[in-house]
Amino acid sequence: MTFTEALKSENLDNIRRFPKADLHNHFVLGGSREYIFNQSGHQINPITKPLKSMSEMDNWSGKNIGNHFNSAEGRRLLIEAAFAQAKADGVTVLEIGEDVWGLGEFFHNDIGELIAAFQEANEKIAPEIELRLQIGLSRHCPVDYLEDCLKHFWGHKEFYSIDLYGDELAQPIENFIPIYRKAEENGLVLKVHVGEWGAAQDIVTAVKALHLDEVQHGIAAVQDESVIDFLRENKIRLNITPSSNVLLGRVPDMAHHPIAQLYRSGVDVTVNSDDVLIFDSDVSKEYLRLYQSGCLISEELDDIRVKGLR
């Protein structure tokens, strides 16, 4: 059976047999609810209706995650849960990482301990998965605070990428230029969440200012053909999370998700999970939902899958 045949069968078990990448996964919210329940007894149920704002999402997270895992042991459990989810989903390339503030909060300001937590979970749960370890930054944090945290991270070749996330309007993207120049010197893949809540031109501004390689979301690009051209010509990859976009009200429905227009315009796109625990959105389900909605045909989705593994 091929991947296209698996999609046409509309059978998740068949789809999960094929390798795929998850390049946009926030591990705290991206793990297996079954694994978390079995290890902790804490049940986490996904949302049942669309949210109206990021603040509603934060409220959900506070209620369902909150302080339940606010310890070194809890954090390690969530890391393991991310690998358990990826393994069950057929993910063979998983890009996840800790927010810089978590180093002091959960890992005693010991960068070796943080790195080991991810590597040990990788080896314990799913050694067949390629871990791409990421440095995470919250956009609302003062830049001098982030720079102080990052002193522990620079120079460690175990890290693959850096990502800036959170409220796109929290502060100007240009504030982060010094951090991203340093990340570039360290050979990291440069990524930012942009173009989910903001405008199309915000994507161009971010790519140019921070020398980005990839964009998390970037779906606002469809508002402006010149931005689509810019992404295609500069080979900027968009790591898209369709269910998240729909359930946060950024897209009206799956059938009209802009991933189709972006892909057919020659933009490099990938399909990813985002926050599995909130949106019930593992990668295989994303592919199936895109297929069932008629947004993309099976051959297009297979092409996206294969390119995402490169």
Secondary structure as the mmCIF struct_conf table of DSSP 4:
data_model
#
loop_
_struct_conf.conf_type_id
_struct_conf.id
_struct_conf.beg_label_comp_id
_struct_conf.beg_label_asym_id
_struct_conf.beg_label_seq_id
_struct_conf.end_label_comp_id
_struct_conf.end_label_asym_id
_struct_conf.end_label_seq_id
HELX_RH_AL_P HELX_RH_AL_P1 PHE A 3 SER A 9
TURN_TY1_P TURN_TY1_P1 GLU A 10 GLU A 10
HELX_RH_AL_P HELX_RH_AL_P2 LEU A 12 ARG A 16
TURN_TY1_P TURN_TY1_P2 ARG A 17 ARG A 17
BEND BEND1 PHE A 18 PHE A 18
STRN STRN1 LYS A 20 ASP A 22
BEND BEND2 HIS A 24 HIS A 24
STRN STRN2 ASN A 25 ASN A 25
HELX_RH_3T_P HELX_RH_3T_P1 PHE A 27 LEU A 29
BEND BEND3 GLY A 30 GLY A 31
HELX_RH_AL_P HELX_RH_AL_P3 ARG A 33 SER A 40
BEND BEND4 THR A 48 LYS A 49
BEND BEND5 LYS A 52 SER A 53
HELX_RH_AL_P HELX_RH_AL_P4 MET A 54 ASN A 64
TURN_TY1_P TURN_TY1_P3 ILE A 65 PHE A 69
BEND BEND6 SER A 71 SER A 71
HELX_RH_AL_P HELX_RH_AL_P5 ALA A 72 ASP A 89
TURN_TY1_P TURN_TY1_P4 GLY A 90 GLY A 90
STRN STRN3 VAL A 91 ASP A 99
TURN_TY1_P TURN_TY1_P5 VAL A 100 TRP A 101
HELX_RH_AL_P HELX_RH_AL_P6 GLY A 102 PHE A 106
BEND BEND7 PHE A 107 PHE A 107
TURN_TY1_P TURN_TY1_P6 HIS A 108 ASN A 109
HELX_RH_AL_P HELX_RH_AL_P7 ILE A 111 ILE A 125
TURN_TY1_P TURN_TY1_P7 PRO A 127 GLU A 128
BEND BEND8 ILE A 129 ILE A 129
STRN STRN4 GLU A 130 SER A 138
TURN_TY1_P TURN_TY1_P8 ARG A 139 HIS A 140
BEND BEND9 CYS A 141 CYS A 141
HELX_RH_AL_P HELX_RH_AL_P8 VAL A 143 LEU A 150
TURN_TY1_P TURN_TY1_P9 LYS A 151 GLY A 155
TURN_TY1_P TURN_TY1_P10 LYS A 157 GLU A 158
STRN STRN5 PHE A 159 TYR A 165
BEND BEND10 GLY A 166 GLY A 166
TURN_TY1_P TURN_TY1_P11 GLU A 168 LEU A 169
BEND BEND11 ALA A 170 GLN A 171
HELX_RH_3T_P HELX_RH_3T_P2 ILE A 173 PHE A 176
HELX_RH_AL_P HELX_RH_AL_P9 ILE A 177 GLU A 185
TURN_TY1_P TURN_TY1_P12 ASN A 186 GLY A 187
HELX_LH_PP_P HELX_LH_PP_P1 LEU A 188 LEU A 188
STRN STRN6 VAL A 189 VAL A 194
BEND BEND12 GLY A 195 GLY A 198
HELX_RH_AL_P HELX_RH_AL_P10 ALA A 200 LEU A 210
TURN_TY1_P TURN_TY1_P13 HIS A 211 HIS A 211
BEND BEND13 ASP A 213 ASP A 213
STRN STRN7 GLU A 214 HIS A 217
HELX_RH_3T_P HELX_RH_3T_P3 ILE A 219 GLN A 223
HELX_RH_AL_P HELX_RH_AL_P11 GLU A 225 GLU A 233
TURN_TY1_P TURN_TY1_P14 ASN A 234 LYS A 235
STRN STRN8 ARG A 237 ILE A 240
HELX_RH_AL_P HELX_RH_AL_P12 PRO A 242 LEU A 247
TURN_TY1_P TURN_TY1_P15 LEU A 248 GLY A 249
BEND BEND14 ARG A 250 PRO A 252
HELX_RH_3T_P HELX_RH_3T_P4 MET A 254 HIS A 256
TURN_TY1_P TURN_TY1_P16 PRO A 258 PRO A 258
HELX_RH_AL_P HELX_RH_AL_P13 ILE A 259 ARG A 264
TURN_TY1_P TURN_TY1_P17 SER A 265 GLY A 266
STRN STRN9 VAL A 269 VAL A 271
STRN STRN10 ASP A 274 ASP A 274
HELX_RH_AL_P HELX_RH_AL_P14 VAL A 276 PHE A 279
HELX_RH_AL_P HELX_RH_AL_P15 VAL A 283 SER A 293
TURN_TY1_P TURN_TY1_P18 GLY A 294 GLY A 294
BEND BEND15 CYS A 295 LEU A 296
HELX_RH_AL_P HELX_RH_AL_P16 SER A 298 GLY A 308
TURN_TY1_P TURN_TY1_P19 LEU A 309 LEU A 309
#
